Amino acid sequence: MSTTLGQLGNGEDVRIEDLQPHYREMSPEDRTSWFLSEMLISLNDEQGFSVAMNSMLRMLSTVIHTDWLAVFECAEAYTEVVSERCSAHMHPMLGQKFDTLNGPVLNRLFSHIGEKPMAFVPDVALMQRISPALHEWFVSTGITSFMAAPFYNDGQVVGFLGAYNYRIDETVDLGRIFKAVSSFVGARIENQRLIKTLEWASNHDALTGLYNRRGSMQILRRFESETPEDTCALILIDLDDFKRINDLYGHAVGDDALRAVAKTLENVFGTDALVCRSGGDEFLAALMGENALAVSDYVEKLSQVPLEYEFKDMTRRMTISIGYACYPEQASNINDLYAKADAALYDVKLAGKAGYGKYRPDADSRYRSLLGFTARDVAEHLPYSLIIHKADEPSSLLYASASSVELLECENMYELMQLTNGAFSELVPDEDVEIVRKRYIKHALSEGSNRDLTFDYRMRAKTGTIKEVHALSRLIDIPDTGLVFYTFITPVDK
């Protein structure tokens, strides 16, 4: 394998003559061919992206004499310096991102050079007309002239080489070199971008941009390994009744609610904590080192922040449950810490949600099974028929238990909804609708502490059979739903 400039001297400069003794005796065309060959070998060699870019810059620095030579990677919203060679009096900018120099701007900028492989700006004053913000930055950093060579991938600018305050050695044809290597460098940049995207996606949640469970646990385990004596507080957060938000308003609104919680966590913890969405409606925050000592203050602050999301131009409230534990005070390792914080969280949920609590050793996990016993489990096996309907004019049906569906001679809830078009009044014979409707509405509008209503009326089954029933109803005001009647129905003959 040929030895390139970029592979010698442990990063130190190497003279061209060290690699090609007859370089000065060669014609400009032969020098260019040799230089191009060495650069392509370096770019195609099996080495990392940073090594390849640094090798290219070391080679170019022998023929482009400049205060600052760098490779920029171009994204849709910004451009980042990914490799640089910087003189002593210039400020290093490796890793710096420029929002004013994004993909669309660069594509417009380089469209002016047409088929030329390089753009030369002998006086940065010319940039004032193209980009005032960029011109201001050039002036503030002491740049008087610059040259740039774009790197393309699929016809789009994905990066460029920039040289500030340049002087060019005419012994090689730089235009020919950049025309030949542009696609190679562009492909390396695009591959590197893809790798970074995949790495980010493997450790982050796409919906909220927070770390995911994998990414956060990697950081926590590294913290445990590198600083085993340091303190850590782990906070687990659940969005209460998230399924209800999804079911009532749709998953798009549910996503908005999750993003609102994520934003709140970022605002409360700032950069003091590792914040992650660990899955579904579950979030995690970890305070490490000295920040862990203030965990109770952070948790209390978080519990007091109003949480809201939007639905049809209306602001709706939501709540969270928070449980936390501390290491090494309450746990022996990170896995144990997670289990203790999880126990604290479910202690809060058992107590009624919308609160917070620290792990207590006397918390009894035997009662955790209560959380898995849902309202549906209760309703589906009641000895009486249960129908839930709204107290509004159409008296919209919200729920009917399995025994109610059977009583009305339907196969399932879907068939019942089709039969009634989603209205409770459709279950009552036409001649009785007005009487039953007025009775329910009158009770809904009445004032006083008694919210129960008992009376008998007739219902119509799917087959047309009329059934005499005894109804016991209770009026309930449910947030986001409004006034609702919970009605137990039994046939009069029973």
Order of alpha helices (4+ residues) and beta strands (2+ residues): alpha-alpha-alpha-beta-beta-beta-beta-alpha-beta-alpha-alpha-beta-beta-beta-alpha-alpha-beta-alpha-alpha-beta-beta-alpha-beta-beta-beta-alpha-beta-alpha-alpha-beta-beta-alpha-alpha-alpha-beta-beta-beta
